Protein backbone atom coordinates (compact mmCIF):
# COMPACT_ATOMS: atom_id res chain seq x y z
CA UNK A 1 0.00 0.00 0.00
CA UNK A 2 1.55 3.25 -1.10
CA UNK A 3 1.48 6.32 1.06
CA UNK A 4 0.44 9.46 -0.76
CA UNK A 5 2.85 12.35 -0.53
CA UNK A 6 1.23 14.91 1.83
CA UNK A 7 2.55 17.69 -0.39
CA UNK A 8 0.43 16.33 -3.24
CA UNK A 9 -2.81 16.25 -1.25
CA UNK A 10 -5.04 19.18 -2.21
CA UNK A 11 -5.44 21.38 0.82
CA UNK A 12 -8.61 23.39 1.53
CA UNK A 13 -8.28 27.18 1.30
CA UNK A 14 -6.43 28.51 4.31
CA UNK A 15 -8.74 30.51 6.54
CA UNK A 16 -7.43 33.81 7.84
CA UNK A 17 -8.83 36.60 9.92
CA UNK A 18 -10.29 39.50 7.97
CA UNK A 19 -12.03 42.67 8.99
CA UNK A 20 -15.73 42.82 8.05
CA UNK A 21 -14.90 45.33 5.32
CA UNK A 22 -12.17 43.09 3.87
CA UNK A 23 -14.41 40.05 3.87
CA UNK A 24 -17.26 41.89 2.12
CA UNK A 25 -14.87 43.28 -0.46
CA UNK A 26 -13.29 39.89 -1.18
CA UNK A 27 -16.71 38.24 -1.36
CA UNK A 28 -17.94 40.79 -3.90
CA UNK A 29 -14.77 40.42 -6.01
CA UNK A 30 -15.29 36.66 -6.00
CA UNK A 31 -19.00 36.97 -6.83
CA UNK A 32 -18.22 39.31 -9.73
CA UNK A 33 -15.70 36.85 -11.16
CA UNK A 34 -18.20 33.99 -10.83
CA UNK A 35 -20.84 36.09 -12.61
CA UNK A 36 -18.50 36.87 -15.50
CA UNK A 37 -17.18 33.31 -15.81
CA UNK A 38 -20.31 31.24 -15.15
CA UNK A 39 -23.38 33.48 -14.95
CA UNK A 40 -25.78 34.44 -12.11
CA UNK A 41 -26.51 30.85 -11.03
CA UNK A 42 -22.89 30.52 -9.91
CA UNK A 43 -23.27 33.26 -7.30
CA UNK A 44 -24.07 31.13 -4.26
CA UNK A 45 -22.94 31.41 -0.66
CA UNK A 46 -21.17 28.06 -0.98
CA UNK A 47 -19.45 28.99 -4.22
CA UNK A 48 -18.18 32.31 -2.91
CA UNK A 49 -17.30 30.85 0.49
CA UNK A 50 -15.25 28.05 -1.07
CA UNK A 51 -13.52 30.56 -3.33
CA UNK A 52 -12.34 32.90 -0.59
CA UNK A 53 -12.02 30.35 2.24
CA UNK A 54 -14.83 31.31 4.60
CA UNK A 55 -17.82 29.40 5.90
CA UNK A 56 -21.39 29.56 4.64
CA UNK A 57 -22.43 30.88 8.07
CA UNK A 58 -19.83 33.64 7.90
CA UNK A 59 -21.26 34.94 4.63
CA UNK A 60 -24.80 34.76 5.99
CA UNK A 61 -23.64 36.91 8.89
CA UNK A 62 -22.38 39.60 6.50
CA UNK A 63 -24.97 39.42 3.71
CA UNK A 64 -28.01 37.78 5.30
CA UNK A 65 -28.68 35.38 2.42
CA UNK A 66 -27.65 34.51 -1.13
CA UNK A 67 -30.15 37.12 -2.32
CA UNK A 68 -28.45 39.68 -0.07
CA UNK A 69 -25.06 38.82 -1.56
CA UNK A 70 -26.44 39.11 -5.09
CA UNK A 71 -28.10 42.44 -4.28
CA UNK A 72 -24.85 43.80 -2.84
CA UNK A 73 -23.01 42.67 -5.98
CA UNK A 74 -25.57 44.42 -8.20
CA UNK A 75 -25.21 47.65 -6.21
CA UNK A 76 -21.40 47.49 -6.38
CA UNK A 77 -21.32 46.84 -10.11
CA UNK A 78 -23.94 49.50 -10.87
CA UNK A 79 -21.78 52.04 -9.02
CA UNK A 80 -18.82 50.95 -11.15
CA UNK A 81 -20.90 51.31 -14.32
CA UNK A 82 -22.00 54.81 -13.29
CA UNK A 83 -18.38 55.73 -12.55
CA UNK A 84 -17.31 54.39 -15.96
CA UNK A 85 -19.97 56.50 -17.69
CA UNK A 86 -18.81 59.52 -15.70
CA UNK A 87 -15.28 58.81 -16.96
CA UNK A 88 -16.69 58.67 -20.51
CA UNK A 89 -18.19 62.12 -19.97
CA UNK A 90 -14.86 63.50 -18.74
CA UNK A 91 -13.03 61.94 -21.69
CA UNK A 92 -15.56 63.27 -24.16
CA UNK A 93 -15.17 66.80 -22.84
CA UNK A 94 -11.38 66.70 -23.18
CA UNK A 95 -10.69 64.27 -26.05
CA UNK A 96 -10.55 65.42 -29.66
CA UNK A 97 -10.89 61.86 -30.96
CA UNK A 98 -14.70 61.69 -30.79
CA UNK A 99 -16.82 59.92 -31.97
CA UNK A 100 -14.59 56.81 -31.75
CA UNK A 101 -13.36 57.89 -28.31
CA UNK A 102 -16.97 58.17 -27.14
CA UNK A 103 -17.86 54.76 -28.55
CA UNK A 104 -14.80 53.15 -26.93
CA UNK A 105 -15.63 54.72 -23.56
CA UNK A 106 -19.22 53.44 -23.55
CA UNK A 107 -18.28 49.99 -24.91
CA UNK A 108 -15.56 49.72 -22.23
CA UNK A 109 -18.11 50.64 -19.55
CA UNK A 110 -20.27 47.66 -20.54
CA UNK A 111 -17.46 45.24 -21.37
CA UNK A 112 -14.91 45.70 -18.60
CA UNK A 113 -15.84 44.34 -15.19
CA UNK A 114 -18.91 42.50 -16.46
CA UNK A 115 -21.39 45.41 -16.62
CA UNK A 116 -23.00 43.94 -19.74
CA UNK A 117 -23.71 40.67 -17.96
CA UNK A 118 -24.90 42.64 -14.95
CA UNK A 119 -27.39 44.60 -17.08
CA UNK A 120 -28.69 41.36 -18.61
CA UNK A 121 -29.05 39.83 -15.15
CA UNK A 122 -30.96 42.85 -13.82
CA UNK A 123 -33.20 43.02 -16.89
CA UNK A 124 -34.06 39.31 -16.71
CA UNK A 125 -34.71 39.52 -12.96
CA UNK A 126 -37.17 42.38 -13.54
CA UNK A 127 -35.72 44.31 -10.60
CA UNK A 128 -34.91 47.43 -12.62
CA UNK A 129 -34.64 49.68 -9.57
CA UNK A 130 -31.03 48.53 -9.29
CA UNK A 131 -30.26 50.54 -12.42
CA UNK A 132 -31.54 53.79 -10.93
CA UNK A 133 -28.05 55.03 -9.87
CA UNK A 134 -27.05 54.96 -13.55
CA UNK A 135 -29.76 57.49 -14.50
CA UNK A 136 -27.74 60.59 -13.53
CA UNK A 137 -24.66 59.29 -15.36
CA UNK A 138 -26.69 58.74 -18.54
CA UNK A 139 -28.13 62.27 -18.33
CA UNK A 140 -24.61 63.67 -17.86
CA UNK A 141 -23.47 61.75 -20.93
CA UNK A 142 -26.28 63.27 -23.01
CA UNK A 143 -25.35 66.76 -21.81
CA UNK A 144 -21.68 66.20 -22.62
CA UNK A 145 -22.48 65.05 -26.16
CA UNK A 146 -24.70 68.09 -26.69
CA UNK A 147 -21.83 70.32 -25.56
CA UNK A 148 -19.35 68.48 -27.79
CA UNK A 149 -21.25 68.31 -31.04
CA UNK A 150 -23.87 71.05 -31.23
CA UNK A 151 -25.56 74.01 -29.64
CA UNK A 152 -28.24 73.40 -27.03
CA UNK A 153 -31.75 72.97 -28.41
CA UNK A 154 -34.76 70.67 -28.41
CA UNK A 155 -33.92 69.09 -31.77
CA UNK A 156 -30.29 68.57 -30.77
CA UNK A 157 -31.32 66.96 -27.46
CA UNK A 158 -33.59 64.51 -29.27
CA UNK A 159 -30.84 63.50 -31.69
CA UNK A 160 -28.36 63.02 -28.85
CA UNK A 161 -30.69 60.83 -26.77
CA UNK A 162 -31.16 58.69 -29.90
CA UNK A 163 -27.37 58.50 -30.26
CA UNK A 164 -26.89 57.44 -26.62
CA UNK A 165 -29.61 54.80 -26.98
CA UNK A 166 -27.93 53.48 -30.13
CA UNK A 167 -24.47 53.34 -28.53
CA UNK A 168 -25.71 51.77 -25.28
CA UNK A 169 -27.79 49.07 -26.99
CA UNK A 170 -24.88 48.16 -29.25
CA UNK A 171 -22.41 48.17 -26.36
CA UNK A 172 -24.72 45.98 -24.28
CA UNK A 173 -25.18 43.49 -27.12
CA UNK A 174 -21.46 43.44 -27.86
CA UNK A 175 -20.64 42.74 -24.21
CA UNK A 176 -23.18 39.91 -23.91
CA UNK A 177 -22.93 38.08 -27.24
CA UNK A 178 -20.31 39.95 -29.27
CA UNK A 179 -17.40 37.45 -29.14
CA UNK A 180 -19.29 34.36 -30.43
CA UNK A 181 -21.26 36.40 -32.96
CA UNK A 182 -18.10 38.00 -34.34
CA UNK A 183 -16.53 34.56 -34.55
CA UNK A 184 -19.52 33.28 -36.58
CA UNK A 185 -19.14 36.21 -38.97
CA UNK A 186 -15.33 36.10 -39.03
CA UNK A 187 -15.05 39.73 -37.91
CA UNK A 188 -12.26 41.42 -35.93
CA UNK A 189 -12.66 42.12 -32.18
CA UNK A 190 -13.40 45.84 -32.57
CA UNK A 191 -15.70 45.53 -35.59
CA UNK A 192 -18.80 46.47 -33.58
CA UNK A 193 -17.12 49.61 -32.29
CA UNK A 194 -16.05 50.60 -35.80
CA UNK A 195 -19.58 50.21 -37.14
CA UNK A 196 -21.09 52.30 -34.33
CA UNK A 197 -18.44 55.03 -34.68
CA UNK A 198 -19.09 55.18 -38.44
CA UNK A 199 -22.87 55.47 -38.02
CA UNK A 200 -22.85 57.78 -34.99
CA UNK A 201 -22.42 61.07 -36.91
CA UNK A 202 -25.73 60.40 -38.73
CA UNK A 203 -27.47 60.88 -35.36
CA UNK A 204 -25.61 64.04 -34.43
CA UNK A 205 -25.32 66.11 -37.58
Buried (B, 14 or more C-beta within 10 A) or exposed (E): EEEEEEEEEEEEEEEEEBEEEEBBEBBBBBBBBBBBEEEBEBBBBEBBBBBBBBEBEBBBEBBEEBEBBBBBBBEBBBEBBBEBBBBBBEBBEEBEEBBBBBBBBBBBBBBEBBBBBBBBBBEEEEEEEBBEBBEEBBBBBBBBBBBBBBEEEEEBBEBBBEBBEBBBEBBBBBBBEBEEBBEEEEBEEBBBBEBBBEBBEEBBE
